Amino acid sequence: MVLVGGGVGALARYIAASAIMSRFGGKFPLGTLVINVTGSFLIGFLMTMLTERFHLDPVWRLLLVVGFLGGYTTFSSFEWETYTAVREGALWAGMLNVVSSIMLGYVAVWLGVILARR
């Protein structure tokens, strides 16, 4: 389940990030930010649904959270892109990436939990 979910999540990340960057481009890693924020929302939503609402078999957590979201989210890419921005002199873009990813990611988890509890 982890392997299947991880493969699908990695493919989803590649497609989404590529589409975002080809459309918007620029020095700011918007594709990675969108992936991290949507992944944060999904982990809040899915973990709440799986553990508080439906109490499904733990295999669903392995498939969706450990597998899919593990393959989908891009923390290592986030770190590398931030390092690259700072190294290339785009200090403000790097810092904006850190602050916005963390703050928007937290808000996304919170919204996912709220939505799942309704």
Protein Blocks (a to p, Z undefined) as FASTA:
>chain_A
ZZmmmmmmmmmmmmmmmmmmmmngpjblfklmmmmmmmmmmmmmmmmmmmmmnopafklm
mmmmmmmmmmmpcmkmmmmmmmmmmmnopamlmmmmmmmmmmmmmmmmmmmmmmmmZZ
